[in-house]
Amino acid sequence: MNHFIKRTIAYLIDCLICYTFIMLIFQWALLSNLRVMIGITHEWFESSLNLQLYVFLTISLPVWFYFTYLDSNKSSGTIGKRIMKLAVLDYKKEKVRLKKSFLRTIFKLSPWEIAHFGIIFPSPLYFSQNPDIRILTIFGLILFGAYMLSIIIDSNRQSLYDKLLCIKVIEK
């Protein structure tokens, strides 16, 4: 259970870093002022396609880049993993190549992308007069729970996506 707690804390640290830099600095401080200048109004976000494109380009891609680059052989792991003394390695105990790190990031963050999609389509939940339960959002949260549970119950403490990609998160 100690390994699971370390991984969870590392992930929370990384989420806090991403939130601080992407949501507070990039989104709020920078883009909130530029959006009006380039014609992106509040009404523009009422379109599901516009909102999905905006979220993908300004939130998802920067977060994917953070996890992909830092978990690859280009670095020693994300900042959270370094603080918690964890490393992402392949079965040969070598650092993971950039391509495999990208695939790992896609699988790892897919629950959040599915949940985003569920919140944004068929119409953005934020603009709905009568918000309804969105099946894709629930599915994304269930998938996230399955990922977490897989780390706890697996004898090698691997998540489903790490098993699929032959990757291990180890303690240094």
Residue pairs with C-beta under 8 A, 6 or more apart in sequence:
1 152
3 151
3 157
3 169
3 171
4 148
4 151
4 152
4 157
6 84
6 85
6 86
6 171
7 84
7 86
7 151
7 169
8 148
9 80
9 84
10 78
10 80
10 81
10 83
10 84
10 86
11 80
12 80
13 78
13 79
13 80
13 83
13 84
14 66
14 67
14 78
14 79
14 80
14 81
17 66
17 79
17 80
18 62
18 63
18 66
21 62
22 58
22 59
22 62
22 63
23 59
26 58
26 62
27 58
27 59
31 58
35 41
40 54
44 50
45 51
45 54
45 124
45 126
45 127
46 123
46 124
46 127
48 120
48 121
48 122
48 123
48 124
51 120
51 124
52 116
52 117
52 120
52 121
55 116
55 120
60 109
60 112
60 113
60 116
63 109
64 102
64 105
64 106
64 109
66 78
67 78
67 101
67 104
67 105
67 108
67 109
68 98
68 101
68 102
68 104
68 105
69 75
69 98
69 101
70 77
70 78
70 79
70 81
71 77
71 78
71 81
71 88
71 96
71 101
71 104
71 105
72 95
72 96
72 97
72 98
72 100
72 101
72 102
73 94
73 95
73 96
73 97
73 98
73 101
74 98
76 82
76 87
77 86
77 87
77 88
81 87
81 88
81 169
85 171
85 172
86 169
86 170
86 171
86 172
87 95
87 169
87 170
87 171
87 172
88 95
88 96
88 101
88 104
88 167
88 168
88 169
89 95
89 96
89 167
89 168
89 169
89 170
90 96
90 100
90 166
90 167
90 168
91 166
91 167
91 168
96 104
96 167
100 165
100 167
103 165
104 161
104 162
104 165
104 167
107 160
107 161
107 164
107 165
108 147
108 159
108 161
110 140
110 143
111 140
111 141
111 143
111 144
111 147
112 140
112 144
113 140
114 136
114 137
114 139
114 140
114 143
115 136
115 137
115 140
115 141
115 144
116 140
117 136
117 140
118 134
118 135
118 136
118 137
118 138
118 139
118 140
119 125
119 126
119 134
119 137
121 136
125 131
125 134
146 160
147 159
147 160
147 161
148 159
150 158
150 159
150 160
150 163
151 157
151 158
151 159
154 163
156 163
156 168
157 169
158 167
158 168
158 169
162 168
162 169
